[in-house]
Amino acid sequence: MASRTAYSLETDVWSLGCMFYTLIVGTPPFEEEGVKLTLDRVIIGEYSLPQSISPEASDLIRVR
């Protein structure tokens, strides 16, 4: 049996934020041309929220 890596509640909440972003905006929050560029954006937490989404949707996605 393979060992399992422990994930925290924070990891789950971050993942939900990414899923909410994708569902609301229509594209993943960190997507770039290549995998390295995408991972770089994930590491530094670089994403932008379109001004067209509601304040409630923005609040749901935004990191606190």
C-alpha positions in Angstrom: 0.0 0.0 0.0 1.3 3.5 -0.9 1.9 5.9 1.8 -0.4 9.0 1.9 0.8 12.5 2.3 -1.1 14.5 4.9 -2.8 17.6 3.6 -4.1 20.4 5.8 -7.5 22.2 5.9 -5.7 25.1 4.4 -4.8 23.0 1.3 -8.4 22.0 0.9 -9.6 25.6 1.2 -7.0 26.8 -1.4 -8.1 24.1 -3.8 -11.8 25.1 -3.3 -10.8 28.7 -4.1 -9.1 27.5 -7.4 -12.2 25.5 -8.3 -14.5 28.4 -7.5 -12.3 30.7 -9.6 -12.5 28.3 -12.5 -16.2 27.9 -12.3 -16.9 31.6 -12.0 -14.3 33.0 -14.4 -14.2 30.2 -16.9 -10.4 29.6 -16.8 -8.0 28.4 -14.1 -6.5 31.1 -12.0 -2.8 30.3 -12.7 -2.9 29.0 -16.2 0.0 30.0 -18.5 1.6 28.8 -21.8 3.9 26.3 -20.1 3.9 24.2 -16.9 6.9 26.0 -15.4 5.3 29.4 -15.9 2.0 28.1 -14.3 3.9 26.6 -11.3 5.8 29.9 -10.9 2.4 31.7 -10.7 1.1 29.2 -8.2 4.2 29.5 -6.0 4.0 33.3 -5.8 0.1 33.3 -5.8 -0.2 35.6 -8.8 -3.7 35.7 -10.2 -6.1 38.5 -11.1 -9.9 38.8 -10.6 -11.9 40.2 -13.5 -13.7 43.4 -12.5 -16.9 41.9 -14.1 -17.5 39.4 -11.3 -19.6 40.3 -8.3 -18.2 41.4 -5.0 -19.7 38.2 -3.4 -17.9 36.0 -6.0 -14.7 38.0 -5.5 -15.0 37.5 -1.7 -15.5 33.8 -2.1 -12.3 33.4 -4.1 -10.0 35.9 -2.5 -7.3 34.8 0.0 -7.8 36.1 3.5 
